[in-house]
């Protein structure tokens, strides 16, 4: 390291080298960034405290240590960059994965700069690093949430826009399309909100916008202005606007109060003109004074079911849900007292038949017959609230499904180890052995455990095993016959659509859906009852499928209706949750309807339920129709055969490697094992000439089954590979099979299943 120099115009002073190095190291040590300085052999000569902190190095003293010994997990590509830097190149990497020693990873931003001595010769490199994991994860989470919240934004019930700092409208919903007369493609990124403001109001509007841009408290969040649409029509708008935190954007919600304004003018002109306007308004209009309803328009009768005679001179709070009354009355008193409150609020209203409506109320204070009163505009938003609830329920079910899938996968691995040892044990004992029956019992319990995990995987949308084009009439009719034989106290009525459209589905899974629904209906009809089953071709439009995040088009509908006890609203909200059951302890797992929900979702469909206490229950399943021809079922030959070939068994679970290896050896095969994807590639590269087939686990931490498969096929395009997983054939496994993989077997499997699958691949070589 050369001495630092201080120069002026007449002389130059050189400080001692040792003092200079001390000063330099102190500066580097206490710099706020993560910085490290290495010599040409990558040994540390200086580093900052932030370097130690960001890379979790504890109290380690790095001086004199090799960078590669401190970080043995560094990728080869990073080492190559070090050499390029030592050759004089400046390296800048904006975002990449950094592997931790404990197996975790972080995202980092790196820069590498060579450092030179006084002669200009490169003596080493300086590394700058910034851990940006939180930023990367936040950006990913933002991208994932944008699509979800765009749907909510689209259905807010009001005209809503996002406005950039320069007043450009960057986002608009369908409500704003309807209000303005322009399409989104004409608005977003192309039009400014100032283009819609009547010129007389524009100066005031621009002033408000400038105040918000400066983030002052003087700009109102609510105000009125006049809006001109595409046809030149002027509308009176109540505008609510707010800055979006952390950005320079604003969000504006526009409510068309033209009717309200016209009503005010009509009141001034004449009572008859007023009644003409309000009676033909789309919203409920109510005038209240002294806590009682003094006027209600025709729309109020249509929405509530009460006649005007039943509404007039009655306290308006009588028509509000009991839980919302006190808050509404307090708000009413404050508004009459002159407090500045938001124009709109949401409450629950009551209908004459006992129903509940979600309504949005806009209130203004007026003078009526010489005394204060309120004019209330009420809009039914029940359908919007239901949409929000359905979105929240879908998000909750998605999260629970992810958890259920992970549990099922790990449990299947445990069952595989148990099943394998039982299969090996049965080979060593005769049928007269004292433990033979115990082993058979264990095998039966493993089968039942596997059935439970299949239901969990079904709920988690990971349970579609073998998709074929099916005639659902044939599937439903078969299940009806089987169920009718076992539950003779239940009367079945079936109605089948002629020329029913085909669907692409897993027959076994659809049979499980029907059986679970039939059993659920039977349990809801103690003693006796009637079960109605119907199949239909239906065509669903956008409006119908939006709450279920499905695609519009042709669907096959299966309806299952019972005459049982029915369900209340709270039960209906939870029936598809795994492990939720209304049965006594020990009489149900709570997975039946959960798996129904997951299986239907996994097939691209959705399910609805209608039920009332004492009125029975109806489940309606919608599955997308297919254009393909129906595939006939083929018989599968059973039996097991030994083999002599050499196999490579790849799995990251030690217990699976041990038991599956013993099973293969018991079948006569020669076996090599690999604990993970990277080791598998090494073993195959050394023994490629003797290995006839690879049994490859799908989910592994170091290198996934898909990546290992591609590398193996690159080494030997004719290599035969059998995929194995605790998950089903759906998803990632299906993608690998489509790339030419020879077969799939799901854990847990016994000797017979394993033998048949291996012989099928080894003898025919055809993809399954």
Secondary structure, DSSP 8 states (H G I E B T S, - for coil): ----EEE-SS-EEE--HHHHHHHHHHHHHT-SSEEEEEETT-BEEEE-HHHHHHTT-TT---TT-BHHHHTTT--HHHHHHHHHHHTT--EEEEEEEEE-TTS-EEEEEEEEEEEE-TTS-EEEEEEEEEE-HHHHHHHHHHHHHHHHHHHHHHTSSSEEEEE-TTSBEEEE-HHHHHHHS--HHHHTTT-BGGGGB-HHHHHHHHHHHHHHHTT-S-S-SEEEEEEE-TTS-EEEEEEEEEE-TTSS-EEEEEEE-HHHHHHHHHHHH-HHHHHHHHHT-SSEEEEEETTEEEEE-HHHHHHH---HHHHTTSBGGGGB-HHHHHHHHHHHHHHHTT----SEEEEEEE-TTS-EEEEEEEEEEEEETTEEEEEEEEEE-HHHHHHHHHHHHHHHHHHHHHHHHHHHHHHHHHHHHHHHHHHHHHHHS-TTSTTHHHHHHHHHHHHHHHHHHHHHHHHTT-----EEEE-HHHHHHHHHHHHHHH-TTEEEEEE--TT---EEEEHHHHHHHHHHHHHHHHHTSSS-EEEEEEEEEEEE-HHHHGGGT---EEEEEEEEEE-S----HHHHHHTTSTT--SS-TTS--S-HHHHHHHHHHHTT-EEEEEE-TTS-EEEEEEEEB-SS-----------------EEEEE-S-HHHHHHHHHHHHHTT-EEEEESSHHHHHHHHHHHTTT--EEEEES--SSS-HHHHHHHHHHH-TT-EEEEEESS-STTHHHHHHHTT--EEEESS--HHHHHHHHHHHHHH----
